[in-house]
Amino acid sequence: MATRLAARPEQASTILQTKEPAPKQRWRALPFRAAVGPHHCFVSSIVRPFSGHDDGWKLGPRQLKAWTVSEPKIGTLSQCVAVARHFDPSPTEKTFIAGRGFRRIFDPPLFRRSEHAPELIISCGFRAEKRAMRIKAAYGGMPLSVHLQPPKIDGYDMVFVSRHGWRPEFESRPGYFQMLGVPHRFSAQFWQERRPAARAIYAPADEKVAAVFVGGPNDAYDYDAPAHEAIASAVNGLVDQNWKVLISVSRRSTEQTLHSLLKLRSKHVVVWDRFTPNPYVEFAAAADAFLIAKDSITMPCEALSTGRPVYVLELTPVPGERLEKFEWYHRDLQETLGLTRPFNGDLAPYDYLPPRETERIAGIIKERLADKG
């Protein structure tokens, strides 16, 4: 049965978990320390997902057809595709670039009624909402519609909201579920298959490798001079502890941030300079531990799928509502779930159960599809 997650750390004493199947009864509340341990009671519901398979899910005798609806930005598109591939190994990607003002009349059609109807629509991003609903209406409301963030409009059959964005009013809305961070395409098997080749490149002498991932300024954190100094200090400290450091910037990283990181290059520090394809995956596959700047929601989720230590680096805070949500997210990962840890100078090993959130989400959708027939 689908699991609902504890909405806030203060509610951790009544983390809700899956109960053995029983008629008309979905949940069983467990004391916080009575489940799997002080940090693993929630994780136990996300590391034992429903049985998802990479080769897709069949609806009757044929392959289920899934469409994703989003802007082409990797942040939204990748979430949709990651979930959709649990049902359709090659989902149809309906991407768009939203026009503004009168230019909207020149937007190409997102779909044609002559196309074979999808059974499943997965969307992400507020600009995708009306488009996804138009597709659903065009096919008589038959496709199951799923959105991966709080929608601004009604009409979705299922909505998944990150724990840090969950609001009390969602509790009473049918079809609303919490999720940890954001879904992604990575799994333990993915990393195991790529680790030997990545280690051969970046740790040929079996060095211990730290992957350092940084993002860019947003409404919660700034990459100002003190933040750049903090990153440099952390990297130099790891080198002093005999770590090989692999640093990757993101598409949000500024040129100032990249310039400050390039100064750290040495035989012990590799920095991606944006002149070649991003080695983010290879860096992660080679890593023995991670240090991730605090401005990202996605990167900690992806790093946790490796099962290796994930530490979070402080940045200059920008006061406001966005900062409060980010800080709640990191407290949740660190204090409630015991998945990540704050960086205090070293990357000591620790154990945790890697979340398998994308598979858990897919399992909840599969239940709904099965009920729908």
N, C-alpha and C positions, 0 to 999 in steps of 0.2 A: 504494500500500500504506500501511497505517497507520504512523505514526511513533511511536517511543518517545523520550522526552526525557531529557536528562541529568539525573540525580537531584540532584546537588549541584554547586556551583561548582567544587569541587576535581576533579570528573569532567569538566570542560569540555573537556579535551584529547581526549576521546573522545565528543563530541556525536554522537548517532546521528541519521542522516537517512534519508529515503526513497531507496530505490534504484530504478532503472528496473525494471519488472516482470520477474521471472525466476522460474522454477519453484523452489519449495521454498526460497527465499531472501528474507528480508524486509528485512534491514538492512545498511548499510554504515557503518563507523566512519570519520569524517573527523577529521584533526587540527584542533584548535581554530582555528588561523589559516589553515587551508587551504580553508575553506569559502567564505564570502562576505566574511570580514573578521573582525577580532578580536571584534566584538560581534554579528555578523549570522548566524553559522552556525546557531544555534537558530532565530532569527527567520525564516530562509529556509524553515523547515518550517511556520511558522504564518502566513506572509503569502501563501503559494501554496496555498490550501486546496483540498480536493476541490470539484467544481463543485456548489455548493448553489444552490438557486433559491428565491426568496421565495414562489413559487406552489405550493410543496409538492412532494413526491416521490411518484410513482405506483408502486404495487406491482401489476404486471400492468395490466389495462385499467381499473382503478378507483383512486380516491384512497385512499392509505394512511390509516388512522385511528389517531391518537395520543391518548393520555391523559396528563395530568400529575397527579402525586399529591404534595401538599405542604400545609403550613399556608398560610393566606392572607397571611402576611408577605411583603412585596415582595422581601425578600432571597432567599428560597427559590423562591417562585413564579416570579419573573422569570427565573431561571436555567432552570427547566424549560421554560417557554413559549418562551424564546429558541431553545433547541435544537429543541423539538418543531415549531416553525413551519417548519423546513426540510423537514418531511415532510408536515405537515398545516397549511394556512393558518389553520384554526380548531380547534386542539386542544381536547379536552374537559378542562376544569380541574376535577379532583376535589380540592377543598380541604376542610379540616376544622379544627375547633378542638378540641383534645384535652381531654376531660373528665378530672377527677381523682376517684379513689376511686369511690364508689358512683354518682356522677353519670355515669360512663361508660355505664351502662345506658340513659341517655336520649340518647346520641349518635345522631343520625340516620344511616341507612345511607349509606355512601359511594357505593355502586353497587347495581344490581339485575341479577340474572342475565339478565333479559329484555332488557337493553341489548345492542346490537350489540357483539361482541367487538373490542377494539382489537388492532392488530398490534404496537403499540409503547407501552410504559409508561415514562415518565421521571419519576423522583422525586428529591427533595432534602430533607435534614433527617432526623435519626434517628427522629423520630416518624412519618415517612411509610413507614418500611421495612416493618413488619409489614402495613400496609394495602396497600402495593404487592404484597407477596407473596401476600396473600389474593386480590387481583384476578387475579394470574397463575394461582394454583391453581384459581380458580373457572372459568377458561376452559381448563382442561386443560394448563396450562403453555405454551400456544402463544404468547402475546404475548412479544416480546423485551423484557426488563426492563433498564433502565439507571438507575444511581444516580450522582449528581453529588457525592459525598463518600465517605470511607471508611465503609462500612456496619458496623453492629454485629452483623448477622446474615448468614448465607450465603443463597445462592439467586439472586442477580442474575446475569444473563448478561454484563453489562458494567458496569464501575465506572470512573469518572473521578475522579482525586484531584489536587488542587492540588499543584504542585511543592513548596511549603513544608510540605505535610502528608504527603509521600511517605515511606514507610518501606522499609527494605531487603527485608523479607519480601514486599512486594508484587511484587517482581521475578519471583518464581516462580509467582505466581497467574495463571492464564489469565483473560483478559478484563479485566485491570487496565491502565489507561493513565494517564499523567500529563497534566495540563492546566495552562496558565498562568493563575493567579488563578482567576477564575470566568467562565463564559459570560454574555453579555449580548446585548441586542437591537440594539445600535448598529453602524453601518457607515459607511464613508466616504461612500457615496451618501446615507445618512440625513442626515449633517451638511451635505453640499453643498446639499441641497434646502432646508434650514432656515436656512442661514447668511444669505442676503440679507435676509430678514424680520427676523431677530434683530439684525443689524447696523443696520438702519434704526431700530430702537427704541433700542438701547443704544450705538451708535457712529455717530450721524447725520453727524458731522463726520469720519468715518473715524479716530477715535481708536484707539490700540492698547489692547486690552482684556485684562485679566487676570481669569480666573475663579478665585475662591478658595472651595474647598469644605471644610467642616469637619464633623466627626462628633461623637462623644461619648465619655465615659470608658468604658473596658473593662478587662479583666484585664491589658492590656499597656501602656496609656497613660492618663494622667490629664489632665483639663482643669482644672488648678488655677490659682491666680493667676499663677505664672510662665508657664504655657502661654498664658493669655489675654494677658499682656504680650508674649509672643513673637509672637502673631498680630497684635496691634495694631502692633507695631514693624515687622513685615513689610509690612503694608498701608500704613502711613504712608511707608515707604521706597519702595514702588512708586508711590505718588502723587507723591512728590518726583521720581521718574523719568518723570513724565508718563503714567503708566498710568491708564486708567479701570478701576476695580476693582468687580467684581460678586461679592458674597458670598452663598452659600447654606448654610444649616444643614441637618442631616439629622434624621430622626425620633429619633435617639439624642442629639441635642444637648440640653443642659440649659438651663433658663431663665437660669441664670447666664451661660452662654456666649452665648446670644442677647442678653442685656442688655449684655454687654461689647462685642459687635459693633455693636449699634445706636448706641453712642456714637461709632462711627467714621463714621457717615453724613455725607455732604457732597455737593457737586455732582460730586465725582470718585469717590464711593464709594456704591454701591447695596447695601443689605442687605435680604434677604427677611425680613419680619417675621412670617410664618406667618398673616397675615390674608387672604392671597390664595393661589390655587394655586401650588405650588412652581415657580418659573421655572428650575429646574435645567437642563432641556433647552435653553431659550432662552439661558441664560447660557453653556452649553458651546458652542452653535452660534455665538455671537458672539465667543468667545474667540480671542485670538491666542496665548495661553499659559495654563498652569494652575499653581496652587499648591494642593496638596492635603495636608491634615493626615494624619499618619502612621498614624492608627488605622483607616484604611479599606483593605480589600482590593479592593472593588468599584470605587470611584471612580477609582483610577489605571487600571484595566483599561478602563473606559469612556472616560476622557479620551484614552488612547492610540489609540483608534480614530479620533480626529480627525486624527492625524498631526502635531499641534502639540506644542511643548515641554511636558513635564510635570515639574514640580519638587515635591519632597516636603518638608513642613515638620515639623521636630522638635517633639515634645511631651514632657511629663514622663514618663519611663519608670517602669513598675511591674515590678520584678524578678519573674521566674518563667518557667515553661515557655511561657506564651502570648506573652510578650515575645520569647522566643527565636525562635518561629515567625514573628512579624511582622518581626523584624529580618532573619531569613533571607530572607523574601519581598522586602524592600526591597533587600537586598544583591544578590539574584538579578536584580531588575529593573535595578539601577544598574550593578553591576560585571560580572556574567556576560553579560547581554543588552544592555546599553547603551540601555535604553529610557527610563528616568527618570533624574533627577539630584537630588542634595541641594540644598536652597535655601541659598544663601550671600549673599543680598542682591539678586540680579538674576535676570531671566528671559531670559537670552541665548538666541538661537535655536540649534538644533542639528538634525541630521537623523537619522532612524531609519526603519525599515520598520514601519509599523503592523501589529500582530498582527491576525489574523482567526481567533481561536481558536474561536469558536462554529461557524464553517463547517468548520474542521478536525475538530472533534469530530463534527459531523454527517456528515462524510465517512467517518470510521471506522465510525460506526453503519451507514451505507449499505452499506459493504462486508459487514458482518455480516448485514444483512438480505438482501443479494444471495446470500450463501453459504447462508443459511437457506432461500432459495427462497420 
